Amino acid sequence: MNNQSPNQTERKHLLQEWPSSDSVSIDVNIPISSPQTTTNSFTTALSSPSPRNPLKRNLESLIFNSSPLPKSSSSLLSGFKVLKTDYSSISFNKGNSLAQESPSATKVHSSASSQTESTTTAATTVDSSSTKETKKKQLDSASKDSYASEEEFELTKSSTSFTTWKKLIKFAKNEYKALAGAVGLLLVSSSVTMSVPFVMGKIMDIVTNPDLPVPFGLSITQVFGGLVGVFTIGSLANFGRIYLIRRSGESMIFRLRNLLYEKMVYQDSTFFETNRSGDLVSRLTVDTSIVSKSITNNLSDGMRSFISVFAGLSMMVYMSPKLTLIMMLIVPIISGYAVTYGRYIKKISQRTQTALGNISKEAEERLSSIRIVQSFGREKEEALSFTKASQHLFDLGKKEAWASGIFFGSNGFLGNISILMFLGFGGRMVLNGEISIGNLTSFMLYTAYVGSSLAGLSSFFSESMKGIGASNRLFYILERPPKIKIEDSGLFFGPQEQGGIGECTGHIQFENVNFSYPSRPDVQIFKDLSIDIKPRTHVAIAGPSGQGKSTLAWLLLRMYDIQSGSIKIDGHDLKSLNLNRWRSSVGIVPQEPSLFATTIRNNLLYANPNASAKDLQVALSHANAWDFVNSFPNGLDTFVGERGVSLSGGQKQRIAIARALLLNPSVLILDEATSALDSQSEQSVQIALDRLISGKLQMPSRSPNSSRPSSPTQESFSLNCTVITIAHRQSTLQKSDHLFVLGENGSLVESGTYSDLVSKPDGYFKQLISTMRK
Ligand SMILES: Nc1ncnc2c1ncn2[C@@H]1O[C@H](COP(=O)(O)OP(=O)(O)OP(=O)(O)O)[C@@H](O)[C@H]1O
């Protein structure tokens, strides 16, 4: 069997689809109309953009992307504290609780200050510094609110918008050609669009003054025909631009998601303790989408707006520098506004994404354990708790809506003022013969273009800031170096002629191992622990609950690195081994195995994709699972539901045993979970475990009427590896070759054979088994 396949340990994988963006932008098609109509178009563009306008769409995306669900602030994180023990969030939430404690500390200072004048002065000084400190802590805690964990805050707090943009542009490298093509087409379509007002003005002058000659001696019909041709080129260029931009956007989302997911699955255990799966899924879906939009659609809209502003202004200056100067008085105010608004939106956006991640993880966790929720009759409370959690998101959405209202409302007002100025000055200039009616019309159209494009530019700015907020959440994962790297290097067990260090015999040595979990550095799990497990023996680890028996298994798989001492396999330090290969040669059946939501066959093939039908049957037989799998109408193709929910606990356990066997492991770790099973399931699992521990693998009887392939012979499978059982039952301990007993101080208290240990008068083990089940 192939022992290079990925390890079978429980790994989370969650994906969901998020609708991709719909932003086809944006020719501002201002109709050929009277000045009054044009005035309305301009006002509309600035204050309440039409449905076809990019501004409107950008606004919609601001609102819908940021608040698809209801909200609630403080309850969000505190809710998680109550609802789930999340080791990492405990330390993270310390910041928040400190910030809350401070005001009461201030009160204490104030009451003390009323005692005497001198103490009042002193207390006031302390009071004000304490208030400052409180404010600082509150600020810190507010900005930490934008991050899912303290680690993320620490790792990303130093990135600026500039550095993030640089990284994003680098990431878009593969799309350069398409984006450059889109820019070329943008220039064509924008040239067409920007020539429209000029042509319209000329036509208006010709139509209102028949004495004026038509350029190039053309007839009016020919001019109109020519214009249709030019507009066709413009719209084809626009089509090409939109296609290229959207395709690049989709391609970026595709690459970003894949890369992000890959980075996630290579992260270490601590990462998954700190970041919950719901939040990670939200990053994979929502954030990637926002980021790619901000460097494709949004950038394209921004460039288009920029070109329109530039070309429009140039034409305005060409037609009437005086009128342009008057109109420009309003621009610095709008620009200043746009920058402030954009910065605010960036801040809000990052917090919104974090809040979205939080409610996603809340929902994911509860929905995946819906049976627990329903069996405790907690549906109402869960719905309420979710509403509270999403309240925060709603609050942020309101803030953003408020800011948008102020920004676009005042922009509209400024736009209207500028129209008034335009009509006042422009009208007088027409009366004075300084400008023709046609040119004034063109000028007005250009003003409308410039106005709406300025609004487009500010939208571009705020959307970019949103993109940067979301990018920071992605770059945290993309750039986080895993604490334990899974690289395809290092020593590996296998034939020497293939570069290996020989076959693994399963000799395991823990030498003076000291270990505490990274999330609880103060709690020492192992203190100078030394254990020597001889090759190909079947040993059991015993000890009181919570003394580190399962931890021992995780350390053997190098899910965590020890602080000092060493773990050796066949004399080689675990750290020198090729981790992927090593993990693939260790079979583990955890206490609560979970299966993937697919068929039994696929779950088994996960351990070894090359396993034949016969291999699957043998593994199932040895796991005492063949009979029940065979009795299902769909046999191996039975769908097991999410995490194996449509199987009984005992059946799930036995499938997990078969899955571990399919690795043909050098070391098999069985974390005994029979205490959680009913007596019949327990017996079935126990039979399987007993076979493995004692090494006596027997084939179950086969139904004579079965159309399934016949059971393979016993010789085709032999368990010739080191078996470590984390035992909770006396019978398991009795069957093992050697026992290691962990004590309450995190070290080895006793070791020996079962009969040695029970014969010790007042022995630790003797006392321990008196509390164990037979
Ligand atoms: N990821 C983790 N982060 C921090 N502490 C942990 C983590 N996992 C386990 N612990 C703690 O480590 C200690 C040892 O846990 P472990 O699961 O190894 O105990 P055990 O001996 O297998 O218990 P049991 O017999 O009840 O299964 C416990 O106090 C537990 O709370």
PDBQT file of the ligand as one rigid body, heavy atoms in Angstrom, charges set to zero:
ROOT
HETATM    1  N1  LIG A 801      -5.209  22.124  22.216  1.00  0.00    +0.000 N 
HETATM    2  C1  LIG A 801      -5.045  22.254  23.528  1.00  0.00    +0.000 A 
HETATM    3  N2  LIG A 801      -4.672  23.444  24.030  1.00  0.00    +0.000 NA
HETATM    4  C2  LIG A 801      -4.486  23.592  25.372  1.00  0.00    +0.000 A 
HETATM    5  N3  LIG A 801      -4.654  22.613  26.252  1.00  0.00    +0.000 NA
HETATM    6  C3  LIG A 801      -5.041  21.397  25.812  1.00  0.00    +0.000 A 
HETATM    7  C4  LIG A 801      -5.259  21.164  24.422  1.00  0.00    +0.000 A 
HETATM    8  N4  LIG A 801      -5.635  19.883  24.264  1.00  0.00    +0.000 NA
HETATM    9  C5  LIG A 801      -5.640  19.332  25.489  1.00  0.00    +0.000 A 
HETATM   10  N5  LIG A 801      -5.301  20.251  26.413  1.00  0.00    +0.000 N 
HETATM   11  C6  LIG A 801      -5.136  20.027  27.862  1.00  0.00    +0.000 C 
HETATM   12  O1  LIG A 801      -4.068  19.147  28.026  1.00  0.00    +0.000 OA
HETATM   13  C7  LIG A 801      -4.329  18.244  29.100  1.00  0.00    +0.000 C 
HETATM   14  C8  LIG A 801      -4.127  16.817  28.617  1.00  0.00    +0.000 C 
HETATM   15  O2  LIG A 801      -5.151  16.517  27.683  1.00  0.00    +0.000 OA
HETATM   16  P1  LIG A 801      -5.262  15.082  27.005  1.00  0.00    +0.000 P 
HETATM   17  O3  LIG A 801      -6.388  15.110  26.074  1.00  0.00    +0.000 OA
HETATM   18  O4  LIG A 801      -3.937  14.707  26.484  1.00  0.00    +0.000 OA
HETATM   19  O5  LIG A 801      -5.612  14.188  28.265  1.00  0.00    +0.000 OA
HETATM   20  P2  LIG A 801      -5.955  12.636  28.341  1.00  0.00    +0.000 P 
HETATM   21  O6  LIG A 801      -5.055  12.049  29.360  1.00  0.00    +0.000 OA
HETATM   22  O7  LIG A 801      -5.946  12.021  27.013  1.00  0.00    +0.000 OA
HETATM   23  O8  LIG A 801      -7.453  12.728  28.895  1.00  0.00    +0.000 OA
HETATM   24  P3  LIG A 801      -8.659  11.696  28.734  1.00  0.00    +0.000 P 
HETATM   25  O9  LIG A 801      -8.256  10.443  29.407  1.00  0.00    +0.000 OA
HETATM   26  O10 LIG A 801      -9.760  12.366  29.468  1.00  0.00    +0.000 OA
HETATM   27  O11 LIG A 801      -8.913  11.544  27.291  1.00  0.00    +0.000 OA
HETATM   28  C9  LIG A 801      -5.725  18.539  29.581  1.00  0.00    +0.000 C 
HETATM   29  O12 LIG A 801      -5.626  19.325  30.733  1.00  0.00    +0.000 OA
HETATM   30  C10 LIG A 801      -6.341  19.344  28.463  1.00  0.00    +0.000 C 
HETATM   31  O13 LIG A 801      -7.250  20.276  28.955  1.00  0.00    +0.000 OA
ENDROOT
TORSDOF 0
